[in-house]
């Protein structure tokens, strides 16, 4: 007995995405850095473009303050006022300072500026102390206890951000053997900072000059005029190290850590983050610019798929007379990824059709013979599309029908021939179409007559049983 139904094959189409010829592999840059450890990532995706000892433990110095600022905003509001207390004197000797004064009232937003622009270690102490008071709900406490509490919050925050090899023991980054991080983890903190509008604004500022309490200082408050200038020469247009696209983030230095820099730069809608550890000046600036140029020249956002773009055509089994035997297949959804030039050229596409929608065949058909069984509605999901890079799925979405595909019936055949006959009424070949329409009409009459006769027979059987 002939089998009517058998296993249906998915229709697979693998098409390499078009791309221009790529330069030497972006994964193998031909430069050397002076930094002992470094990393380069894209901000929105977090894609790692380059790394050198990216997970090696290093001393982060004042790059620590990136995380300090993030933790501060978890507990203190930018528009609240802080009164600087004796905790400012807990900054280690030899620290970089913002010249805050005991008894000074400072807007929290400006306390963050004191932390990030001139890299004030005492600003870190003030933040740590006030966060600890807020968390414990007490008016005062020993500074050492406050610093331990704040450090615990920092390490918890680091873990939440995905850090795997960071441990901080203070809010400012002054050297401690048990105070360490990695280029990978500092890049994570930098991404989080750039996602925070206030902090992103502050790290772009070259200079702050004004009253630290702002224009709405509480009545009777002690206010102080400050001038703070950044140490980040990449964003200073009067410095030789100035880099046009740079817009942050944080410098660092101790004898043990050497010169360090977490930097960001934006060009043509792409924001990159670089982190370099122990890169003696001018290597701090040079290494960062080398990394940025490498990133901007070899990577870009790629529109892998646009919504409603054509993915090709699929065959249709016995469509309505007059309709095409191929239907357009469209994508559903947009997907843009950040890739190296060489990576973009290796992206492959695969379409997998829903087997339940395909024509049932008596034997296994070749892939290209798979066809859809109508009816199919416009927008109906036909299957899915996968995009691969080096064998790994980078995106998966649905594919849909571009238009209705109607099933062929006797009624549709009759209408088809009737329409043709109307169009060709005054043409010599009209007889052919009238004959076709008449044949369909006769067939319909016969079918209706047979059905009527069967119905009558069934009624008699029911009555006399």
ABEGO torsion letter per residue (X at the ends): XBBABBBBBBBBBBBBBBBBBBBBBAABBABBBABABBBBBBAAAGBBABBBGAABBBBAEAAAAAAAAAAAAAABBAABBBBBBAAAAABBBGBBBAGBBBGBBBBAAAAAAAAAAAGBAAAAAAAAAAAAAAAAGBABBBAAAAAAAAAAAAAAAAAAAGBAABBBABAAGBBBAABBBBAAAAAAAAAAAAABAAAAAAAABABBBEBAAEAABBBGBBBBBBBBBBABAAABAABAABBAABAOABBBBBAAAEBBBBBBBBBGGBBBBBBBBGBBOAAAAAAAAAAAAAAAAABBBBBABBBGBBAEBBBBBGBBBGBBABBBBBBBEBBBBBBBAAAAAABBBBBBBBAAABBBBABBBBAAABBBBOBBBBGBBAEBBBBBBGGBBABBBBBBBABBBBBBBAAAAAAAAAAAAAAAAABAAAAAAAAAAAAAAAAAAAAAAAAAAAAAAAAAAAAAX
